[in-house]
Amino acid sequence: MKYRRFGRTNFQVSEVAYGLWGMSGWSGSDDQESLQSMQMAVDLGCNFFDTAWAYGDGKSDSFLGQIIARNRRNRLYAASKIPPKNLQWPASPKYKYQDVFSSDHVFKYARLIREKLGTDSIDVLQFHVWDDSWADEPEFRETVEGLKKDGLIRYFGLSLNRWEPENGIRAIQTGLVDVVQVIYNIFDQSPEDELFPVCRDLDVGVIARVPLDEGSLGGKMTLETKFPEGDWRARYFGPSNLKATIERVEKLKPVVPPDLTLPEVALRFILAAPEVGTIIVGMRKPQHVKDNLAVSDQGPLDPKLLSELKKHRWDRRPAPWSD
């Protein structure tokens, strides 16, 4: 496993990080298998874990707390997220800041998350949604500064709305944001346009999420793929998106060299961006852990292959099914 400096936090974080959403929000999860996979990740060098209160109302935070407790000799970094008070994903300028991240709401959940993690302070606490119309709200500054002053958190971050990477730049420019989490993958390359340069200039750590486009870049989905009711992917890969996605994946597959897999190429594409500190990958099974963490040791992609992958950029805008 290779490690990267994580912006001005100066954390040295594993290039491949562990994302815990699938343990609580997707079908087919087994709690014991999830915990075993997390421990395997630690043993193989993963030291950054991303969770959120919304992932099972603290269930995933609790899982991470168990892993931290079992590995006191290892420096593991915990990143979690405050749910929006109005429970609306994504954020929108039509909502008032005070109705989404009022100070009492944020401090309440920061304490709940810290309790689940079993740590003195949360390494990175993020707002789970964001809209830049709130960037100049005095309560925003007071809340972030208060969280740090009270020792509840070490660093603050934002998880940006799907396909709106520029909707966070104003907040970053306030100086309050140490870390930003954004969707970035072979299809979703738009963070390179405006967000990454700002993060580079202001030394803000970047977490790349959805590296496999919620699973499509795993290369195993077909037009007949269906997910169980209650699984978030059933909506995301519904009639409005499944066909278009599969068509693009099929066009991408011939570009992948025979000695590589599509998921491997997808992760190494992201690691080619120097602004990225770490990639969040959902890994509920031990074999997934082995395969995904091994990518860090395989080095950069061939420049010609990287150039070909760049041609598969897919600019999208938020839709009701993508929330």
VEXZANU-237216 format. One record per residue (C-alpha): residue in three letters; chain; x, y, z. Coordinates in Angstrom, 1 decimal, decimal comma. Each point is the difference from the previous one (the first is absolute). Last residue first. Layout:
! VEXZANU-237216
site torba=Ala | lumdren=A | u=X | v=Y | w=Z
...
! end
This chain:
! VEXZANU-237216
site torba=Asp | lumdren=A | u=-30,4 | v=11,6 | w=-5,5
site torba=Ser | lumdren=A | u=0,7 | v=-1,4 | w=-3,5
site torba=Trp | lumdren=A | u=-3,6 | v=-1,0 | w=-0,8
site torba=Pro | lumdren=A | u=-1,3 | v=3,6 | w=0,3
site torba=Ala | lumdren=A | u=2,8 | v=1,2 | w=-2,4
site torba=Pro | lumdren=A | u=3,3 | v=1,7 | w=0,6
site torba=Arg | lumdren=A | u=2,0 | v=1,0 | w=-3,1
site torba=Arg | lumdren=A | u=2,3 | v=-2,2 | w=-2,0
site torba=Asp | lumdren=A | u=3,3 | v=0,4 | w=-1,8
site torba=Trp | lumdren=A | u=1,3 | v=-3,3 | w=-1,2
site torba=Arg | lumdren=A | u=3,8 | v=-0,2 | w=-0,6
site torba=His | lumdren=A | u=0,9 | v=-3,1 | w=-2,0
site torba=Lys | lumdren=A | u=2,7 | v=1,8 | w=-2,0
site torba=Lys | lumdren=A | u=2,1 | v=0,3 | w=3,2
site torba=Leu | lumdren=A | u=0,3 | v=-3,8 | w=0,0
site torba=Glu | lumdren=A | u=1,9 | v=0,1 | w=-3,3
site torba=Ser | lumdren=A | u=2,5 | v=2,5 | w=1,4
site torba=Leu | lumdren=A | u=0,5 | v=-2,2 | w=3,0
site torba=Leu | lumdren=A | u=0,7 | v=-3,0 | w=-2,2
site torba=Lys | lumdren=A | u=2,6 | v=2,0 | w=-2,0
site torba=Pro | lumdren=A | u=1,6 | v=1,3 | w=3,3
site torba=Asp | lumdren=A | u=0,4 | v=-3,6 | w=1,3
site torba=Leu | lumdren=A | u=-1,7 | v=-0,2 | w=3,4
site torba=Pro | lumdren=A | u=1,9 | v=1,0 | w=3,1
site torba=Gly | lumdren=A | u=1,2 | v=-2,5 | w=2,6
site torba=Gln | lumdren=A | u=-1,2 | v=-3,5 | w=0,8
site torba=Asp | lumdren=A | u=0,5 | v=0,3 | w=3,8
site torba=Ser | lumdren=A | u=-3,2 | v=2,0 | w=0,6
site torba=Val | lumdren=A | u=-2,1 | v=-2,4 | w=-2,0
site torba=Ala | lumdren=A | u=0,6 | v=-2,8 | w=2,5
site torba=Leu | lumdren=A | u=-2,4 | v=1,7 | w=2,4
site torba=Asn | lumdren=A | u=-2,9 | v=-0,6 | w=-2,4
site torba=Asp | lumdren=A | u=0,7 | v=-3,7 | w=-0,7
site torba=Lys | lumdren=A | u=0,7 | v=-1,1 | w=3,6
site torba=Val | lumdren=A | u=-3,0 | v=2,0 | w=1,4
site torba=His | lumdren=A | u=-2,3 | v=-1,4 | w=-2,7
site torba=Gln | lumdren=A | u=1,1 | v=-3,5 | w=0,9
site torba=Pro | lumdren=A | u=-0,8 | v=0,7 | w=3,7
site torba=Lys | lumdren=A | u=-3,6 | v=1,0 | w=-0,7
site torba=Arg | lumdren=A | u=-1,7 | v=3,3 | w=0,9
site torba=Met | lumdren=A | u=2,2 | v=2,4 | w=-1,8
site torba=Gly | lumdren=A | u=-1,4 | v=3,4 | w=-1,0
site torba=Val | lumdren=A | u=2,9 | v=2,1 | w=-1,4
site torba=Ile | lumdren=A | u=0,8 | v=3,5 | w=1,1
site torba=Ile | lumdren=A | u=3,1 | v=1,3 | w=-1,8
site torba=Thr | lumdren=A | u=2,7 | v=2,0 | w=1,7
site torba=Gly | lumdren=A | u=1,9 | v=3,2 | w=-0,3
site torba=Val | lumdren=A | u=-1,0 | v=1,0 | w=-3,4
site torba=Glu | lumdren=A | u=1,7 | v=3,2 | w=-1,3
site torba=Pro | lumdren=A | u=2,7 | v=-2,0 | w=-1,8
site torba=Ala | lumdren=A | u=-2,6 | v=-1,5 | w=-2,4
site torba=Ala | lumdren=A | u=1,4 | v=-3,3 | w=-1,3
site torba=Leu | lumdren=A | u=-1,5 | v=-1,7 | w=3,1
site torba=Ile | lumdren=A | u=-3,4 | v=0,4 | w=-1,6
site torba=Phe | lumdren=A | u=1,0 | v=-1,9 | w=-3,2
site torba=Arg | lumdren=A | u=1,6 | v=-2,7 | w=2,3
site torba=Leu | lumdren=A | u=-3,4 | v=-0,6 | w=1,5
site torba=Ala | lumdren=A | u=-1,9 | v=-0,4 | w=-3,3
site torba=Val | lumdren=A | u=2,8 | v=-2,1 | w=-1,5
site torba=Glu | lumdren=A | u=-0,2 | v=-2,5 | w=2,9
site torba=Pro | lumdren=A | u=-3,8 | v=0,0 | w=-0,3
site torba=Leu | lumdren=A | u=0,2 | v=-0,7 | w=-3,7
site torba=Thr | lumdren=A | u=2,5 | v=-2,9 | w=0,4
site torba=Leu | lumdren=A | u=3,5 | v=-0,1 | w=-1,3
site torba=Asp | lumdren=A | u=2,1 | v=-2,5 | w=-2,0
site torba=Pro | lumdren=A | u=-2,3 | v=0,3 | w=-3,1
site torba=Pro | lumdren=A | u=0,4 | v=3,8 | w=-0,2
site torba=Val | lumdren=A | u=-3,2 | v=2,0 | w=0,7
site torba=Val | lumdren=A | u=-1,0 | v=2,1 | w=-3,1
site torba=Pro | lumdren=A | u=-2,4 | v=-2,7 | w=-1,2
site torba=Lys | lumdren=A | u=-2,0 | v=0,4 | w=3,3
site torba=Leu | lumdren=A | u=-0,8 | v=3,7 | w=-0,4
site torba=Lys | lumdren=A | u=-2,6 | v=-0,3 | w=-2,7
site torba=Glu | lumdren=A | u=-1,7 | v=-2,7 | w=2,0
site torba=Val | lumdren=A | u=0,0 | v=2,3 | w=3,1
site torba=Arg | lumdren=A | u=-1,5 | v=2,8 | w=-2,0
site torba=Glu | lumdren=A | u=-2,9 | v=-2,2 | w=-1,3
site torba=Ile | lumdren=A | u=-0,5 | v=-1,4 | w=3,5
site torba=Thr | lumdren=A | u=-0,4 | v=3,5 | w=1,4
site torba=Ala | lumdren=A | u=-2,5 | v=1,2 | w=-2,6
site torba=Lys | lumdren=A | u=-2,1 | v=-3,1 | w=0,5
site torba=Leu | lumdren=A | u=0,0 | v=0,2 | w=3,8
site torba=Asn | lumdren=A | u=-0,7 | v=3,7 | w=0,4
site torba=Ser | lumdren=A | u=-3,6 | v=1,1 | w=-0,5
site torba=Pro | lumdren=A | u=-1,4 | v=-3,6 | w=0,3
site torba=Gly | lumdren=A | u=1,5 | v=-0,5 | w=3,5
site torba=Phe | lumdren=A | u=3,6 | v=-0,3 | w=0,9
site torba=Tyr | lumdren=A | u=-0,1 | v=2,8 | w=2,7
site torba=Arg | lumdren=A | u=-3,3 | v=-1,2 | w=1,3
site torba=Ala | lumdren=A | u=0,9 | v=-3,7 | w=0,4
site torba=Arg | lumdren=A | u=3,4 | v=1,2 | w=1,2
site torba=Trp | lumdren=A | u=-1,5 | v=1,2 | w=3,2
site torba=Asp | lumdren=A | u=-0,9 | v=-3,5 | w=1,1
site torba=Gly | lumdren=A | u=-3,5 | v=0,1 | w=1,5
site torba=Glu | lumdren=A | u=-1,5 | v=-2,1 | w=-2,7
site torba=Pro | lumdren=A | u=2,6 | v=-2,5 | w=-1,2
site torba=Phe | lumdren=A | u=2,4 | v=0,9 | w=-2,8
site torba=Lys | lumdren=A | u=-0,5 | v=-0,9 | w=-3,7
site torba=Thr | lumdren=A | u=2,5 | v=-0,7 | w=-2,7
site torba=Glu | lumdren=A | u=-1,6 | v=-1,0 | w=-3,3
site torba=Leu | lumdren=A | u=1,8 | v=2,7 | w=-2,0
site torba=Thr | lumdren=A | u=3,2 | v=-1,3 | w=1,3
site torba=Met | lumdren=A | u=2,3 | v=0,6 | w=3,0
site torba=Lys | lumdren=A | u=3,3 | v=-1,8 | w=0,4
site torba=Gly | lumdren=A | u=2,5 | v=2,7 | w=-1,0
site torba=Gly | lumdren=A | u=0,9 | v=1,3 | w=3,5
site torba=Leu | lumdren=A | u=-0,4 | v=3,3 | w=-1,7
site torba=Ser | lumdren=A | u=-3,7 | v=-0,2 | w=0,4
site torba=Gly | lumdren=A | u=0,2 | v=-0,5 | w=3,8
site torba=Glu | lumdren=A | u=-1,1 | v=3,3 | w=1,5
site torba=Asp | lumdren=A | u=2,1 | v=1,9 | w=-2,7
site torba=Leu | lumdren=A | u=3,1 | v=-2,1 | w=0,8
site torba=Pro | lumdren=A | u=2,0 | v=2,8 | w=1,7
site torba=Val | lumdren=A | u=-3,1 | v=1,2 | w=1,8
site torba=Arg | lumdren=A | u=2,1 | v=2,2 | w=2,3
site torba=Ala | lumdren=A | u=3,2 | v=1,9 | w=-0,4
site torba=Ile | lumdren=A | u=1,2 | v=1,6 | w=3,3
site torba=Val | lumdren=A | u=2,0 | v=3,2 | w=-0,6
site torba=Gly | lumdren=A | u=2,0 | v=1,8 | w=2,6
site torba=Val | lumdren=A | u=0,1 | v=3,8 | w=-0,2
site torba=Asp | lumdren=A | u=3,4 | v=1,7 | w=-0,6
site torba=Leu | lumdren=A | u=-1,5 | v=3,3 | w=-1,1
site torba=Asp | lumdren=A | u=1,5 | v=0,0 | w=-3,5
site torba=Arg | lumdren=A | u=-0,5 | v=-3,7 | w=-0,5
site torba=Cys | lumdren=A | u=-3,5 | v=0,1 | w=1,2
site torba=Val | lumdren=A | u=-0,8 | v=2,9 | w=-2,3
site torba=Pro | lumdren=A | u=1,6 | v=-1,8 | w=-3,0
site torba=Phe | lumdren=A | u=-2,0 | v=-3,2 | w=0,9
site torba=Leu | lumdren=A | u=-3,4 | v=1,7 | w=0,1
site torba=Glu | lumdren=A | u=0,0 | v=1,9 | w=-3,3
site torba=Asp | lumdren=A | u=0,5 | v=-2,3 | w=-3,0
site torba=Glu | lumdren=A | u=1,4 | v=-3,2 | w=1,6
site torba=Pro | lumdren=A | u=-3,2 | v=-0,5 | w=2,0
site torba=Ser | lumdren=A | u=-1,7 | v=-0,6 | w=-3,4
site torba=Gln | lumdren=A | u=1,5 | v=-3,5 | w=-0,5
site torba=Asp | lumdren=A | u=-3,2 | v=-2,0 | w=0,8
site torba=Phe | lumdren=A | u=0,2 | v=-3,0 | w=-2,4
site torba=Ile | lumdren=A | u=3,5 | v=-1,2 | w=0,8
site torba=Asn | lumdren=A | u=-0,6 | v=0,8 | w=3,7
site torba=Tyr | lumdren=A | u=-0,4 | v=3,0 | w=2,3
site torba=Ile | lumdren=A | u=-2,9 | v=0,6 | w=2,4
site torba=Val | lumdren=A | u=1,1 | v=2,5 | w=2,6
site torba=Gln | lumdren=A | u=1,1 | v=0,2 | w=3,6
site torba=Val | lumdren=A | u=1,7 | v=3,2 | w=1,2
site torba=Val | lumdren=A | u=2,4 | v=0,4 | w=2,9
site torba=Asp | lumdren=A | u=1,3 | v=3,0 | w=1,9
site torba=Val | lumdren=A | u=-3,0 | v=2,2 | w=-0,4
site torba=Leu | lumdren=A | u=-0,2 | v=3,2 | w=2,2
site torba=Gly | lumdren=A | u=2,3 | v=2,1 | w=-2,2
site torba=Thr | lumdren=A | u=-2,9 | v=1,9 | w=-1,5
site torba=Gln | lumdren=A | u=1,2 | v=-1,0 | w=-3,4
site torba=Ile | lumdren=A | u=-1,1 | v=-3,6 | w=0,6
site torba=Ala | lumdren=A | u=-3,5 | v=1,3 | w=0,6
site torba=Arg | lumdren=A | u=0,0 | v=1,9 | w=-3,3
site torba=Ile | lumdren=A | u=1,3 | v=-3,1 | w=-1,8
site torba=Gly | lumdren=A | u=-2,7 | v=-2,3 | w=1,3
site torba=Asn | lumdren=A | u=-2,4 | v=-0,2 | w=-2,9
site torba=Glu | lumdren=A | u=2,7 | v=-0,3 | w=-2,7
site torba=Pro | lumdren=A | u=-0,1 | v=-3,8 | w=0,4
site torba=Glu | lumdren=A | u=-3,7 | v=-0,2 | w=-0,8
site torba=Trp | lumdren=A | u=-0,4 | v=-3,5 | w=-1,5
site torba=Arg | lumdren=A | u=-1,2 | v=-1,5 | w=3,3
site torba=Asn | lumdren=A | u=0,0 | v=2,5 | w=2,8
site torba=Leu | lumdren=A | u=3,2 | v=0,7 | w=1,8
site torba=Ser | lumdren=A | u=1,1 | v=-1,6 | w=3,3
site torba=Leu | lumdren=A | u=1,5 | v=2,8 | w=2,0
site torba=Gly | lumdren=A | u=2,9 | v=-0,1 | w=2,5
site torba=Phe | lumdren=A | u=1,2 | v=1,1 | w=3,4
site torba=Tyr | lumdren=A | u=3,1 | v=-1,0 | w=1,8
site torba=Arg | lumdren=A | u=1,0 | v=-1,0 | w=3,5
site torba=Ile | lumdren=A | u=-3,5 | v=-0,4 | w=1,4
site torba=Leu | lumdren=A | u=-1,7 | v=0,1 | w=3,4
site torba=Gly | lumdren=A | u=2,9 | v=1,9 | w=1,5
site torba=Asp | lumdren=A | u=-2,2 | v=2,8 | w=1,3
site torba=Lys | lumdren=A | u=1,9 | v=2,6 | w=-2,1
site torba=Lys | lumdren=A | u=-0,3 | v=-2,2 | w=-3,1
site torba=Leu | lumdren=A | u=-3,8 | v=-0,5 | w=0,2
site torba=Gly | lumdren=A | u=-0,3 | v=3,7 | w=0,9
site torba=Glu | lumdren=A | u=1,9 | v=1,2 | w=-3,0
site torba=Val | lumdren=A | u=-2,3 | v=-2,1 | w=-2,2
site torba=Thr | lumdren=A | u=-3,1 | v=1,2 | w=1,7
site torba=Glu | lumdren=A | u=0,9 | v=3,7 | w=0,1
site torba=Arg | lumdren=A | u=1,0 | v=0,0 | w=-3,7
site torba=Phe | lumdren=A | u=-3,3 | v=-1,7 | w=-1,1
site torba=Glu | lumdren=A | u=-2,0 | v=2,2 | w=2,4
site torba=Pro | lumdren=A | u=1,3 | v=3,2 | w=-1,7
site torba=Glu | lumdren=A | u=-1,5 | v=-1,2 | w=-3,3
site torba=Asp | lumdren=A | u=2,4 | v=0,9 | w=-2,8
site torba=Ala | lumdren=A | u=0,3 | v=-3,4 | w=-1,6
site torba=Trp | lumdren=A | u=-3,7 | v=-0,8 | w=0,2
site torba=Ser | lumdren=A | u=-0,8 | v=0,6 | w=-3,7
site torba=Asp | lumdren=A | u=2,8 | v=-2,4 | w=-0,6
site torba=Asp | lumdren=A | u=-2,3 | v=-3,0 | w=0,5
site torba=Trp | lumdren=A | u=1,2 | v=-3,0 | w=2,0
site torba=Val | lumdren=A | u=-0,9 | v=-3,5 | w=1,0
site torba=His | lumdren=A | u=1,5 | v=-2,5 | w=2,5
site torba=Phe | lumdren=A | u=1,7 | v=2,7 | w=2,0
site torba=Gln | lumdren=A | u=3,4 | v=-1,5 | w=0,7
site torba=Leu | lumdren=A | u=1,9 | v=-0,9 | w=3,2
site torba=Val | lumdren=A | u=3,6 | v=-1,0 | w=-0,5
site torba=Asp | lumdren=A | u=2,2 | v=-1,4 | w=2,8
site torba=Ile | lumdren=A | u=-2,8 | v=-0,2 | w=2,6
site torba=Ser | lumdren=A | u=1,3 | v=0,7 | w=3,5
site torba=Asp | lumdren=A | u=0,4 | v=-2,0 | w=3,2
site torba=Thr | lumdren=A | u=-0,9 | v=-3,2 | w=-1,7
site torba=Gly | lumdren=A | u=-2,6 | v=-2,7 | w=0,6
site torba=Leu | lumdren=A | u=-1,3 | v=0,1 | w=-3,5
site torba=Lys | lumdren=A | u=-3,6 | v=-0,3 | w=1,1
site torba=Glu | lumdren=A | u=0,5 | v=2,7 | w=2,7
site torba=Arg | lumdren=A | u=1,7 | v=2,3 | w=-2,5
site torba=Ile | lumdren=A | u=-2,9 | v=-0,4 | w=-2,4
site torba=Leu | lumdren=A | u=-2,6 | v=0,8 | w=2,7
site torba=Arg | lumdren=A | u=2,1 | v=3,1 | w=1,1
site torba=Ala | lumdren=A | u=0,2 | v=1,3 | w=-3,6
site torba=Tyr | lumdren=A | u=-3,7 | v=-0,8 | w=-0,4
site torba=Lys | lumdren=A | u=-1,0 | v=2,3 | w=2,8
site torba=Phe | lumdren=A | u=2,6 | v=2,7 | w=-0,9
site torba=Val | lumdren=A | u=-1,4 | v=0,1 | w=-3,6
site torba=His | lumdren=A | u=-3,7 | v=0,2 | w=1,1
site torba=Asp | lumdren=A | u=0,7 | v=2,7 | w=2,6
site torba=Ser | lumdren=A | u=1,9 | v=2,1 | w=-2,5
site torba=Ser | lumdren=A | u=-2,7 | v=-0,1 | w=-2,7
site torba=Phe | lumdren=A | u=1,1 | v=-2,1 | w=-3,0
site torba=Val | lumdren=A | u=-3,0 | v=-0,5 | w=-2,2
site torba=Asp | lumdren=A | u=-2,8 | v=2,3 | w=1,2
site torba=Gln | lumdren=A | u=2,5 | v=2,7 | w=1,0
site torba=Tyr | lumdren=A | u=1,5 | v=0,0 | w=-3,5
site torba=Lys | lumdren=A | u=-3,4 | v=0,8 | w=-1,5
site torba=Tyr | lumdren=A | u=-1,1 | v=-2,4 | w=-2,7
site torba=Lys | lumdren=A | u=-0,9 | v=1,3 | w=-3,5
site torba=Pro | lumdren=A | u=3,8 | v=0,1 | w=-0,7
site torba=Ser | lumdren=A | u=-0,1 | v=-3,8 | w=-0,3
site torba=Ala | lumdren=A | u=1,8 | v=-2,8 | w=1,7
site torba=Pro | lumdren=A | u=-0,3 | v=-3,5 | w=-1,4
site torba=Trp | lumdren=A | u=-1,4 | v=-1,8 | w=1,9
site torba=Gln | lumdren=A | u=-2,6 | v=1,3 | w=2,5
site torba=Leu | lumdren=A | u=0,0 | v=-1,3 | w=3,5
site torba=Asn | lumdren=A | u=-1,1 | v=3,4 | w=1,4
site torba=Lys | lumdren=A | u=2,7 | v=-0,1 | w=2,6
site torba=Pro | lumdren=A | u=2,6 | v=-0,9 | w=-2,6
site torba=Pro | lumdren=A | u=2,0 | v=-3,0 | w=1,2
site torba=Ile | lumdren=A | u=3,5 | v=0,7 | w=1,5
site torba=Lys | lumdren=A | u=2,7 | v=-2,0 | w=-1,6
site torba=Ser | lumdren=A | u=2,9 | v=-2,2 | w=1,0
site torba=Ala | lumdren=A | u=3,8 | v=-0,3 | w=-0,6
site torba=Ala | lumdren=A | u=2,0 | v=-2,3 | w=2,2
site torba=Tyr | lumdren=A | u=3,8 | v=-0,3 | w=-0,4
site torba=Leu | lumdren=A | u=1,7 | v=-3,1 | w=1,3
site torba=Arg | lumdren=A | u=3,4 | v=0,3 | w=1,7
site torba=Asn | lumdren=A | u=0,7 | v=-3,6 | w=0,9
site torba=Arg | lumdren=A | u=1,0 | v=-1,2 | w=3,5
site torba=Arg | lumdren=A | u=-3,6 | v=0,5 | w=1,2
site torba=Asn | lumdren=A | u=-1,2 | v=-2,5 | w=-2,6
site torba=Arg | lumdren=A | u=-3,0 | v=-1,8 | w=1,7
site torba=Ala | lumdren=A | u=-1,5 | v=3,3 | w=1,3
site torba=Ile | lumdren=A | u=0,3 | v=1,6 | w=-3,5
site torba=Ile | lumdren=A | u=-1,8 | v=-3,0 | w=-1,5
site torba=Gln | lumdren=A | u=-2,8 | v=0,1 | w=2,5
site torba=Gly | lumdren=A | u=-0,4 | v=3,8 | w=-0,5
site torba=Leu | lumdren=A | u=-0,2 | v=-0,6 | w=-3,8
site torba=Phe | lumdren=A | u=-2,9 | v=-2,4 | w=0,5
site torba=Ser | lumdren=A | u=-1,7 | v=2,5 | w=2,3
site torba=Asp | lumdren=A | u=0,3 | v=2,8 | w=-2,6
site torba=Ser | lumdren=A | u=-1,5 | v=-2,5 | w=-2,5
site torba=Lys | lumdren=A | u=-3,0 | v=-0,5 | w=2,3
site torba=Gly | lumdren=A | u=-0,5 | v=3,7 | w=0,8
site torba=Asp | lumdren=A | u=-3,4 | v=0,4 | w=-1,4
site torba=Gly | lumdren=A | u=0,6 | v=-2,8 | w=-2,6
site torba=Tyr | lumdren=A | u=2,3 | v=1,9 | w=-2,3
site torba=Ala | lumdren=A | u=-1,5 | v=3,4 | w=0,7
site torba=Trp | lumdren=A | u=2,5 | v=0,6 | w=2,8
site torba=Ala | lumdren=A | u=2,7 | v=-0,1 | w=-2,5
site torba=Thr | lumdren=A | u=3,1 | v=-2,1 | w=-0,9
site torba=Asp | lumdren=A | u=3,4 | v=0,4 | w=-1,6
site torba=Phe | lumdren=A | u=3,0 | v=-2,1 | w=1,1
site torba=Phe | lumdren=A | u=3,6 | v=0,9 | w=-0,5
site torba=Asn | lumdren=A | u=2,9 | v=-2,3 | w=1,2
site torba=Cys | lumdren=A | u=0,1 | v=-2,8 | w=-2,6
site torba=Gly | lumdren=A | u=3,3 | v=-1,9 | w=0,3
site torba=Leu | lumdren=A | u=-0,8 | v=-3,6 | w=-0,7
site torba=Asp | lumdren=A | u=-0,8 | v=-0,8 | w=3,7
site torba=Val | lumdren=A | u=-2,3 | v=2,9 | w=0,1
site torba=Ala | lumdren=A | u=-1,9 | v=-1,2 | w=-3,0
site torba=Met | lumdren=A | u=-0,2 | v=-3,5 | w=1,5
site torba=Gln | lumdren=A | u=-1,6 | v=1,6 | w=3,0
site torba=Met | lumdren=A | u=-2,6 | v=1,7 | w=-2,1
site torba=Ser | lumdren=A | u=-0,7 | v=-3,2 | w=-1,9
site torba=Gln | lumdren=A | u=-0,6 | v=-1,9 | w=3,2
site torba=Leu | lumdren=A | u=-2,3 | v=2,7 | w=1,2
site torba=Ser | lumdren=A | u=-2,0 | v=-0,1 | w=-3,2
site torba=Glu | lumdren=A | u=-0,2 | v=-3,8 | w=0,1
site torba=Gln | lumdren=A | u=-1,3 | v=0,2 | w=3,5
site torba=Asp | lumdren=A | u=-2,7 | v=2,5 | w=-1,0
site torba=Asp | lumdren=A | u=-1,1 | v=-1,8 | w=-3,1
site torba=Ser | lumdren=A | u=-1,2 | v=2,3 | w=-2,8
site torba=Gly | lumdren=A | u=-1,9 | v=-1,2 | w=-3,0
site torba=Ser | lumdren=A | u=-2,1 | v=3,1 | w=-0,5
site torba=Trp | lumdren=A | u=1,5 | v=3,4 | w=0,1
site torba=Gly | lumdren=A | u=-0,4 | v=2,9 | w=2,5
site torba=Ser | lumdren=A | u=1,6 | v=-1,3 | w=3,2
site torba=Met | lumdren=A | u=3,2 | v=-1,8 | w=-0,9
site torba=Gly | lumdren=A | u=0,1 | v=1,6 | w=-3,5
site torba=Trp | lumdren=A | u=0,6 | v=3,4 | w=1,6
site torba=Leu | lumdren=A | u=3,2 | v=-1,0 | w=1,7
site torba=Gly | lumdren=A | u=2,7 | v=1,3 | w=-2,4
site torba=Tyr | lumdren=A | u=3,5 | v=-1,2 | w=0,6
site torba=Ala | lumdren=A | u=2,9 | v=2,0 | w=-1,4
site torba=Val | lumdren=A | u=2,4 | v=-0,7 | w=-2,8
site torba=Glu | lumdren=A | u=3,0 | v=2,4 | w=-0,2
site torba=Ser | lumdren=A | u=0,6 | v=-0,5 | w=3,7
site torba=Val | lumdren=A | u=0,2 | v=3,2 | w=2,0
site torba=Gln | lumdren=A | u=3,0 | v=2,0 | w=1,3
site torba=Phe | lumdren=A | u=-1,8 | v=2,7 | w=1,9
site torba=Asn | lumdren=A | u=1,5 | v=3,4 | w=-0,6
site torba=Thr | lumdren=A | u=-3,4 | v=1,5 | w=0,7
site torba=Arg | lumdren=A | u=1,0 | v=2,7 | w=-2,5
site torba=Gly | lumdren=A | u=-0,6 | v=-2,3 | w=-3,0
site torba=Phe | lumdren=A | u=-0,1 | v=-3,8 | w=0,7
site torba=Arg | lumdren=A | u=3,7 | v=-1,0 | w=-0,6
site torba=Arg | lumdren=A | u=-0,1 | v=-3,2 | w=-1,9
site torba=Tyr | lumdren=A | u=0,6 | v=-3,6 | w=0,9
site torba=Lys | lumdren=A | u=0,9 | v=-3,1 | w=-2,0
site torba=Met | lumdren=A | u=-1,2 | v=-3,5 | w=0,9
! end
